[in-house]
Amino acid sequence: MSVYAVAQLTIFDRARYLAYVGRFPAVLARFGGKLLAADETPAVLEGTWDRQKFVLIEFSSEEGLAAWSSSEAHREIAVDRRYGHLRARDEYDVGLRLIVGSTQGERE
């Protein structure tokens, strides 16, 4: 069953964030992840949205996602992602969420 990670970001330091983006695909691929969407101008269909960028990643299992997110390789590059979207040094809320999906719409 596929699982999904969603990140919602506002980018303040583009150079730091792009350093992360440049290394991200290779690290993601190493853990079997697939980038499904990355959009800095998503259309808001209902309500409000206070972020700038939306990212959707798919993994074939929760274990794959956990291995990726806790890996040394991801932690190493994530430093640039975190600093790329911080307004202040002590502020950190990337909005990374785990969504477990199934074809029935319920967790199996």
C-alpha positions as semicolon CSV with decimal commas, in nm:
position;residue;x (nm);y (nm);z (nm)
1;M;0,000;0,000;0,000
2;S;0,141;0,339;-0,097
3;V;0,205;0,609;0,159
4;Y;0,258;0,977;0,092
5;A;0,461;1,254;0,249
6;V;0,336;1,609;0,203
7;A;0,555;1,913;0,262
8;Q;0,424;2,268;0,272
9;L;0,691;2,537;0,260
10;T;0,750;2,907;0,238
11;I;1,097;2,979;0,102
12;F;1,296;3,269;0,248
13;D;1,651;3,175;0,153
14;R;1,633;3,048;-0,204
15;A;2,005;2,968;-0,231
16;R;1,993;2,736;0,072
17;Y;1,670;2,577;-0,044
18;L;1,809;2,518;-0,395
19;A;2,113;2,348;-0,243
20;Y;1,867;2,099;-0,091
21;V;1,668;2,064;-0,412
22;G;1,983;1,982;-0,609
23;R;2,066;1,684;-0,386
24;F;1,710;1,572;-0,309
25;P;1,632;1,349;-0,615
26;A;1,930;1,116;-0,564
27;V;1,856;1,071;-0,193
28;L;1,486;1,013;-0,257
29;A;1,558;0,756;-0,529
30;R;1,795;0,567;-0,300
31;F;1,496;0,487;-0,076
32;G;1,245;0,412;-0,351
33;G;1,059;0,740;-0,318
34;K;0,884;0,905;-0,610
35;L;0,825;1,279;-0,641
36;L;0,465;1,317;-0,758
37;A;0,428;1,695;-0,739
38;A;0,629;2,004;-0,647
39;D;0,455;2,334;-0,713
40;E;0,539;2,687;-0,598
41;T;0,214;2,827;-0,733
42;P;-0,059;2,578;-0,642
43;A;-0,416;2,683;-0,707
44;V;-0,618;2,710;-0,387
45;L;-0,962;2,573;-0,466
46;E;-1,118;2,626;-0,125
47;G;-1,024;2,816;0,188
48;T;-0,686;2,979;0,239
49;W;-0,330;2,851;0,227
50;D;-0,041;3,029;0,394
51;R;0,252;2,850;0,230
52;Q;0,441;2,901;-0,095
53;K;0,531;2,550;-0,209
54;F;0,357;2,214;-0,200
55;V;0,547;1,885;-0,239
56;L;0,393;1,536;-0,263
57;I;0,613;1,226;-0,238
58;E;0,509;0,860;-0,270
59;F;0,665;0,553;-0,112
60;S;0,552;0,193;-0,152
61;S;0,545;0,143;0,227
62;E;0,562;0,322;0,561
63;E;0,894;0,149;0,619
64;G;1,040;0,303;0,303
65;L;0,926;0,649;0,403
66;A;1,062;0,602;0,756
67;A;1,396;0,476;0,622
68;W;1,424;0,782;0,394
69;S;1,321;1,042;0,652
70;S;1,547;0,902;0,925
71;S;1,846;0,830;0,700
72;E;2,179;1,005;0,747
73;A;2,169;1,105;0,378
74;H;1,836;1,284;0,419
75;R;1,926;1,445;0,751
76;E;2,243;1,580;0,591
77;I;2,065;1,757;0,304
78;A;1,759;1,856;0,513
79;V;1,972;2,117;0,690
80;D;1,957;2,328;0,372
81;R;1,580;2,275;0,340
82;R;1,520;2,387;0,696
83;Y;1,738;2,698;0,669
84;G;1,595;2,773;0,326
85;H;1,249;2,829;0,464
86;L;1,319;2,974;0,808
87;R;1,229;3,332;0,890
88;A;1,424;3,319;1,213
89;R;1,690;3,073;1,327
90;D;1,468;2,916;1,593
91;E;1,157;2,882;1,377
92;Y;1,103;2,543;1,215
93;D;0,777;2,415;1,075
94;V;0,816;2,255;0,736
95;G;0,470;2,106;0,756
96;L;0,587;1,754;0,662
97;R;0,301;1,513;0,706
98;L;0,261;1,139;0,655
99;I;-0,051;1,027;0,474
100;V;-0,119;0,655;0,457
101;G;-0,330;0,568;0,155
102;S;-0,528;0,273;0,033
103;T;-0,760;0,211;-0,257
104;Q;-1,058;0,193;-0,021
105;G;-0,980;0,527;0,140
106;E;-0,922;0,355;0,476
107;R;-0,600;0,238;0,634
108;E;-0,569;-0,137;0,599
